[in-house]
Amino acid sequence: MLNVRIRFYEELNFFLEKSKRKREIQVSCKKGTTIKAIIEAFGVPHTEVDLVLVNGESMSFSYQLKDRDRLSVYPVFESFDITTVSLVRPIPLRITRFILDVHLGKLAKFLRLLGFDTRYSNSFSDREISREAYREKRIILTRDKGLLKRKIVTHGYYIKSRNSREQLFEVVKRFDLLRSLKPFTRCIRCNEQLIIIEEKEIIDSLPDEIRKRYDSFHFCSVCNKVYWKGSHWENMKRILDEIYIDVKKDE
């Protein structure tokens, strides 16, 4: 057996038992144990880790531990670019797209309202989510740590809050999305991009009250849903204002 020491920093302590937080832990492991294996044995998904130092040197997840190794495990660095240092961080995705697990239906609607390509179904299995994320180069958002530990998963984030609005704030801050928002450009029902449509083309399908109050409409060509700036739009506008205020406070 090998004896190694490991310490998790900052928000990675969220995943640990209280007795193991914010301190160096001595642990025994078998010969051939990798960094990825020992990190996830503590309950920390590898997608939450940005940098691992072994005896002060950056190593990849596939590094096999040696006796008396000392590991320092760090979360995402929000203020520093460590792409030239870290050997565990995956190459950033060129386009920010998401796929969500079955517990995050409200968050999926919020992300679509902000204009982000967001796959969601309440019938998705973990296997389907991980495969689709890999195939379509999507970021997995989940409340299931086990899903993020799958070997095929390269980009993902564990949602900590149970409140859908707080979850949205989490994602915007974690992925620095404030400058990428395109509100009210995507269908919240089927994720398709919306198009502007003339009132005369849909007038027969609109209730009298809507025809009288609104003259600007968006249309989903897939599910035929029509959108206008009603109460739903006003509610989302308030949430957007809250996001700007909340994120700016941390800058």
N, C-alpha and C positions, 0 to 999 in steps of 0.2 A: 504493500500500500504506500501511496505517496502522501506526504503532509504538506499542505499549502496554506497560505493565508490570503484572505480576500476581503476587500472593503468596497462597499457600494456608496456612491456619493449622491448628494442632493435628493431629487424627487424619486430616485430609484429605491430609496428606503421605504416608499409607499408600499412596495410589494413584499417587504420582509416582515417576519415576525418581530414584535416589539423588542424582544431581547437581543435581536441581531442588528438593530438599526444604529447607524452612525458610529460604527466601531469596526475594528479589524476582527475577522472571524477565522479561527483555525479549523480546518476541515481535512478529513482524510478521503482519498479517492483512489480508484484503481489506475494502474498504468494504462495509458492510452486515452484517458479522459481529456476531452477537448474543452476549450474556453466556453464554447456555446453550451455544452452539456452541463458544466458546473454552474454557469450563470442561471440557466433555466431550472436547475435542481433547487435553487433558492426561490423559484417562483417569478423570476424576472424575465419577461419575453425579450428575445434578442433584438426585436425591432425597436425597443426602448433605449438601446445602448448605442452611444456614438463613438466611444473610445475605450479601449482596454489596454492598460499598461501592465506588462509583466516585467517585474524588476526594473521598472522605469522605461521600458522600451515598448513601443506600440506593436501589438500583435493582432492577427486575424482570428476569427472564431474557430478556425480549424487547427490552431496551434494546440499540440498535445502537451499537457502539463508535465513538469518535472518536479522532483522532490525539492521542497523548500522554496518553490516559486512564491512570489508575492504579487497579487493582482490588485490593481486599482481600476474600478469599473465606473465609467462616467455616463451620464445621460446626454441628451441633445444639448449642444452648445448654441444658445440663441444669439450671443453677441460676437462670436468668433467663428471665422471660417477655418475649419481644421481638416479640410479635404486632403491636404498634402501630408497630413500627419496620421490620420486615422486609417487603419486597415480593416475596420469592421463596417464602416458606413457604406451603404450601397450607393451607386451612382444616382444622383437626383433624377427623378422623372421629368422629362421635358414638358409634359402637360400634367397639371394637377387634376386627377380624376379619382373618384372614390367608389368603394363598394362597401356596404354596411351589413352587419349581421341582423338577425331577425328581431333583436331587441331595440333597434334604433330607428323605427319607422318615422317618428316625429322629427328626429334629427335629419333624416333623409329629405323630408319636405322642406325643412329650413335651408339646407344646403342647395337644393334645387331653386328655391326662391332667391338665393344669392347668386344663382347663375352657374353653379358647379355641376358638372357631369357626374351624376350619382346613381349607381346601380343599387337597387333594393328590392327584395321580395321577402315576404314573411314565410316563404317555403324554402328559402335557400338553406342548404346543409353546409357545414364547415368545409367539407371537401369541395363543394361547388364554388364557394366563396374563394378559397385559396387558389383553385385552378383558374377561375375567371380573373382574379387579381393578377396572377402570373401572366396569363395569356394576353390580357388587355392593358397590362402595365397600370394597374390601379392600386391606390393606397387603401388598405383594409382599416376600417374603423370598427371597433368591437368592444363589448364588455366581457368577452371570453378570453382569458389569458391563454388557454390551451390552443385556441385558433392561431394566435400569433407565434406560438412555439413550433408550428409546422415548418419543416425544412424548406418547403417550396416558397414560403412567405419571405419577401425581401423588404416590403414597405408596409408599415402598419402602425397603429397607435391604439393604446388601451384607453378608452374613455372612462374617466374617473367619476364624474358626476352622474347622478340618476335623473337630474332635471334637464329636460330637452333644451331649454334656453341656455343654461349653464354649459351644456355639452357643446352648443354652437360656439359660445365664447372660447371654450377650450380649443376647438379645432381651428378657429380663425387665428388665435394667438400661436398655437403650436406650429402651424404651417405658414405663418406670416402671410395671410390671405387678404389683408386689408386693402392692398392696392390691386387686387385681382377680382374684386367683387363686380358682378354684372347683374344687379337685382332685376327681377321680373322679366328675365329673358328665356326661362326654361319652364316647361310644364311640370307642376308638382305631382301630377298623377302618373305620367309615363316617362318623364325625363327628357322628352324631345324639346328641341329649341323652338321657341315661339316665333310667329311672324305677325307683322302688323296687317290688319285686315280692314277693309272699308265697311262701314256700317251697313251700306246697302246690300252687301253680300250675305249678311247674317241677320238682317232686320226681322225676318219672319220667325226666327228662333229666339228672339229676345223678348222678355216680359215687358209690358207697357211701361212699368216704372223705370226699368233700366234704360229703355230707349229715350225717356224724357230726361234722365239725370246724367247720362254719359254719352260722349261722342268719340271716345278713343278706345279701341279694342285690340287685343292680341288673340291669336288663334293657334291651337295645336293641330297640325295636319294629320297626326296619328290617331289621337283619341277624340278629335273634334270638340275639345273643350274650349270655351270662349272666356277670356279674362278681361276685366275692366278694373278701374281704380276705385273699388268699393272698400268695405270695412277691412277685408283681408289685406288689402294694399296698405291701408293706414296702420294696421297692427304691425306689419312687417317694417314699415317706415320707422316706427318707434323703436323696434328692435335694432334696426340698423344704426340709428342714432346712439343707442346704448352701447353697441359694439364699438363704434368710433371712440366714444368717451372712455370706455373700459380699457381698450387697447392703448390709447394715447396716454393714459395714466401710467402705464408701465414703461413707456419709452423714455 
